[in-house]
Amino acid sequence: MRTAFLLLALLVTSPVAAADSINAVLGNASWEGDPTGASEADRIAAHLAFVERRLRAQQASPARKHLLDLLAAYRERGRFPRRTGDAYEGRRPRFVDDRGVFCAVGHLIAMTGEAAFAKEIGRNFEYAYLSEIDDPRIDAWAVRHDITRHELAMIQPEYRPLVPWEPGTLRAHLGSRATEFLFDCAREHPAERTVRLRVAIRHNAEARNPVVFAEGERTPFKECVAALAQEQLQPLWIHESERPAHLYVLVVLSLRSPNDMLEAYLDNTQLTFQNTRCLRQGPVPREGQIHVSVAQRIRVRVETAPANRAVASCVEDFVRRHLPFPPGRWSLRYERRFTFGTLFEESLLDRLARGAIGSSRCQEPASADSRVVVQTFADENRIAVEVVGGSPAFRECLRAHITGSLARAFAPEGTDGSLVVDNDVQLTFSLFSSGASYRLRVSRVE
């Protein structure tokens, strides 16, 4: 049975044969319509957003949710690996490229304190699919962060190989790097919305490398973008036979303003208690105001109503950790009002109650009518747990375990365990047991 399961897992995570597939597991499911002609960066970003939505639809632990937040920030940053003259045909993963840019999976590993491990995988398995990476530390890391190897394989993009340079291909390639150019150049120079580049190859037998220069009035920002564009093209022209004898192409880059990008990112960042895990001792805020400025320093200021400085400081730290904008010479401003949402949402209480029941050590076979009723009372600020079926000792054991688990989950940090209940919810679960230890299983009764 175990052998059959392993074979099935390998089949599920092995490369698919679909032409121009962006992912070995999901193919091109992330792209609506024909992806032909779409920029590489757009296809990768669309795939990562698609997988992120799919994984967020499942119940998530704090560790898993942190990974998905890191994935979202990576996608927003828009800096992805490139292929530079390897021997593979068609699309292929690349764990880390010649610039040190990690793929999405490598980025998640590096950003969770395992940068050295991520670099080691890049050295040993640079172009490998997840199913081909023969290193048990991948699985151990995945367990610690509540994600499976199969889900990592769903995330892992495949990147297109070198192609003969034609004007359309060249425009698409540089266009896919527009966000990267903006981030790198707007840090030091005032950003511009449109940059017109000329890419030229001169008739010169001794040097036929591309030259990129900016049209129009010369500005530091345009010169920076042109230099980065030329840097992008140099390593891609590997084989002499692929270099055209003459080329003169106009590439127009339309760039979003850095402030628009900051607004889009923060508008989509949920600052709820569930997302930030910032419930703290003291008054429970219902709403807040956030002020962000990005210049030589990143400043984040949060005010809450009612006022709670501990909550505000926690949200400030959360935003700083996830903000994809590095300090620089730019001057960005953002502010908005937000709500902290309902803490006792039904889906969260459902997940935590299931986890508490499944982790209990109350050993007794569950009877046919065994069930657990969990109910919250906002007016009374309490949780009630009722266990039906089984011996008195079993009922009290399970009731105490569930109550204690939920109390720890919903008690503000730094308190003696005082609950904060802000919603009325009632959930009923039926119980059944399995195995010699009578491990409890649970199903929801609607």
N, C-alpha and C positions, 0 to 999 in steps of 0.2 A: 504493500500500500504506500509506504514511504517512497519507494522508488518511483511509483506511478505519479505521486504528487510532485517529486522533483522534476520528472520529465515534463509534466504539465507546466510547472513554473518556468522552465527553460524555454518551452515553446511560446509561452505568453510573452516573455521578455526578450525574445530573440528578434533580430531585425526582420522587418517585413519587406516584401518585394515591390511595394508600390513605388512607381516612378516619382522622383522628386519628393519623397516623403520627408516631412519635417520631424517625424518622431517614429521610432521603431515599434511602439505599442499602439499609438493612436493614429498613425498615418497623418493625413491632412484634415482630420475631423475639426480642427480648430479654425479652419478657413472656409468661409462661405463662398461658394462659387469656384471659379478656376483661379488658382494662385499664380498662374503664368504671368509674368510681368510685374508682380509685386516685389517690393524691395525686400532684401534679406532681413533687415532689421524689423520691418513690419511683420513679416511672417513669424520670426522668432518671438517677438513681443506678443503677437496674437496667440501663439501656441502656449506661452507661459501663462497668459491671462486665462486661457481656456482651462488649463490644468489647475490653476489656482482656484478658480470658481468651483471646479469639480471636487477638489479636496476640501474646500471650505464648507461644502454642503454636508460633509460628514461631521459627526461630533468630534471636537478637537480638545485635546489637553493643552495646558499652557505651553508645554515644550513644542507641540506640533503647531500651535497657533503662531508661536514665535518664528518657526521656520517659514510659514506661509507669509508672514509679514516681511521677513528677509527676502523672500522670493519676489514679493511685490515691489520692494525697493530696488532690487536688482533689475527687474523689468523696466521700472521707471527710469533708471539710470541709462539704459539703452546701450551699454557697452558690452558687446558680445565677442567671443573668439572669432578668429578668421583662419581660413585654410591658406597655407603658404607653400604650395609645391610638393605635397606628399604624393605617394604613389597610388592612393586609393581613387577609384572611379566612383562617380555618383556622390550622393551625400554621405557624410560620415560624422560621428561625434568627434569633438576634440576637447579634452579635459582642461587643458590650459594652453594658450597659444604662445607665440614667440615674444609677445609683449608682457606676458604674465597675467593675461586676462583669463579668468576662470570661466568655464561653462556654469550653468545654473546650479548643478549639483555640487561642483567643486566650490562654488561661491558659498553655498549653504554650509558645507563642511568647514571652510576657512573661517567664516563669520561666527561659528559657534566654538571658537577657541582651538581649532584643529588645523591651522594654516600649514604647519609642517607636514601633517599627514596628507592634506590636499595636494601639496606640491610633490610629495612622494608618489601619490597615485598618478599625477601628471607625468612624472618621469617614467614610471613603469607601465602605465596603461594609457598613453596619451590619446590614442584613437580608438579606444575600446568602448563597446557598449557595456551597460551595467551588468548584463548577464555574463560578460566575458571578464570582468574584473575579479580575479581569483585572490581575494584578500578578505579574510573573515572580519577584519576590523571595520569594513563597510557595514556589515550586518550588526555589529555591536554598536556602532555609532547610530544606525537607524533605530535600533531598539531604544536607545537612550532618548531619542528625539521623537518617538512615537510615530514613525513612518516606516513603510516597508520598502524592500528593494524594488518590488514591482512598481510602487508609486514613484520611486526615484527614476525608474526607467521611463515612466510616463512623462516625467519632467524633462529628461535629457534630450536636448535638441540635436538634430543632425544639420551640419553646415554644408553649403554647396561648395564644390571644388572650383579650382581655377577654370576659367572659360576664356576662349579667344576674345580679346578686347575689341569690342565694337562700340560705337557711340552710345547706343541704347544701354548696353551692359555697363559701360563706364558711368553713365549718368545715374543708373540705378544703384551702383555700388557706392558712389560718393553720397548720393541722396540718403542711403541707409545709414550713413555715419553723421548725418547733420546734427543730431542731438549730442553726439559725442564731441563734435567740433564746438558746438555752442558751450557746453560745460567747460571744456578746457580753455577756450579763448575768452569767454565772458568773465572768467575769474580775474583776468588781468586788464581787460580793455572794455570800454563801453560797447555793448552788443548792438548789432544791426540786424534788421529783419530780412534783408535780401543780400546775398553775396553772389556775384557773377564771376565764375572761374573759367579760365581757358586752360585746357590740357593740350599740350603740344609735344610732338616728337619731331625733332629736326632731322633733315637729311644729312646725316653725319655718320660715316662708317665707324668712327672710333667711339662715339657715345650716342646711343639711341635710347637713353632713359627718358621717361616722361618729365616734362617741366610744367609746373602748375603756377599760374599767376592770376592775380585778381584784376578784373577790369574796373574802370572808373577811377574815382578819387582814391588814392592810396591812404588807408587808415591802418592803425596797428591791429585792429580786429580782423580786417580783411586779410592782411598779411599773415596773421596767425592761422586763419582758416586755410589759406593757400598752402602754407607750410605743412600743416597736418594732412591736407589732401594729398600732397606730393609724397609725404611719408607713408600714407596708406597705399599708394600705388606702387612704390618702389619694390617691396618684397613680393608683389603678386606677379611681376613680369619675370618669371624664372627662366623660361626657355627662350633662347634666341629666336627659334622658329615662330614663336607666338607674337613677337613684336612686329607690328606693322612698320613699314619703311617710313611712313609719314602719317601724322595724325594732327588734327586741329579741331577740337571739339569745345563747344560752349556748354557749361554746366551751371544752371541757375539753382541755388540753394535758397529755399524759403524757410526761414527759421522762426520759431516761436520765441517770444521774449522770455528771458529768465523768470520775470515776475509771473507771467502767465503759467509757466511750468510749475512754479512754486504754489500758485493758487490751485492749479489742477490737482497737484499731489496732496495738499493739505485738505482740500475740499473732500477728497475721497478717503481721508484718514478718519476712522471712527474713534472718537475719544470717549467712548462709553466705559463704564466700570468693567464690563465683561472683557472689552478689548484691551484696556490698559492695566487692569487688575490693580487699580489705585484706590480701592476702598481703604480708608484709614480711620483711626480713632477721632472722635469729635463729631460735629454736625455733619449730616449726610447731604452734600450738595446735589441740587437738581439740575443746575445749568452752570455754564461758565463762559468766560471770554478769553480768547487766546490772542496774543500779540507775538509775531515772529519777525525778526530782522536778521538778514544774512549779509554780512560785510566782512571786514577783517576778523570779526568774531561773530559767532552765532548766538543770538539772544532770544530766549523764549520766556515769555511772562504769561502766567495764567492766573485769572481771578475767578473765584467760585462764589456762588450764592446758594445757600448761606456760606459764609466764609469758612474755609478750612485750609490752612496753609500747608498741612501735610499732604492733602490730596492734590493741591495745586503744584507743589514741588514734584510729586510723583509724575503728574501729567507732563510737566516741563521736561523731566528726564526722559520720559517715553518719546516725546517729539524729537528731542535732540538725538537720541539713539537711532531713530528711524529716518531722519531727514537725509535725503541723498545729495544735498547741496553742501559742498565743502566751503570753508572760509575763502574769501578772495576780495578783490577790489570792487566787486559789484555792490550795489545797494538795493536790496530787496526788502519789501515790506508786505506783511500779511496780517489780517486780523478777522475774526468772525466769532459769533456766539455759537455755542453748542450745548447739547443736553447730555447728561450722563446716562440716560436711559434707565430702564427698569432692571434692577439687579436680579430679582427672582423671576426670570423668564422661564416659561414652562420647559423649553428645550434644554436649558442648562440644568434645571432641577431634575429633569428626567435623567440626564446623563450622569449627574453626580449620585443620584439615588441608586441607579443601576450599578455604578461602580462600587458603592458602599455595600450593597447586597452581595455582589460577586466576590468582594474581598473579605467578607466576614468569615470567622472561624467557628461559627455556631453549628456544630456537627450533630445533625439529626435529620432523618429522612423527612422531606416535606410531604405533608398529606395532600390528598386530592383537592382540598378546599383551601390550602395555604395561600395567603396573600398578604401584601403589605400596602397600607394606605398612608401616604405622606400628604400632609396638609399644612399650608402656611397661613398665618393670620397677621395681616399688616397692622390692624388696629391694636393687637395685643403684642406685636413684635415677638412672635414665637413660632416654632415648628412643632407640629404634633405628628408622631409616628405610631401607628397601630399595626400590630402583627396578629394575624388570625391563623389558627391552626398550629398544631404541635404542642409540646409540653410547656408548662409555665416557664421552666428554665430556658427553653429554646426561644420562646417569645421575648423574654426579658433580655436575653443575650443579643438577639438580632435588633430589638428596638434600641437598646443602648448603643450598639455599634453604629447604626444608621444615624441616630440623633447626634452622636459625637462627631461623625464624619461631616455631616451637614453643618453643624455648628462651627467646626474649624474652617470649613470652606467659606462661610458667610460672615465670619467675624472679622472686623477691621484689623489690619496689621497693628501690632503694638498694644493690643488690649488684652484683657484677661479672658477673652472668649465671648464677650457680649455680642449678641446677634444684631443684625440690621435686616429686618424683614420689611420689604416695601411693596409686596403684591400678594393677592390671595390666589393660591393655586392648590388644586387637589389632584393627586395622581394615585392610581391603583395598579399594583403589579401582582400577577400570579406567580407562584414559586414552584419549582420542581428541583429535585436533587439528582446528582449523578456521581458515579465513582464510589470507591470504598470510603472516601472521606466525606461523602454526602455533600460535595461542593454544590452550592446553590446556583441555580440558573433562574433567569427572570424573563418574563414577557409582559408587555404593557396591556392592561385592560382598558379599552377605550370606553 
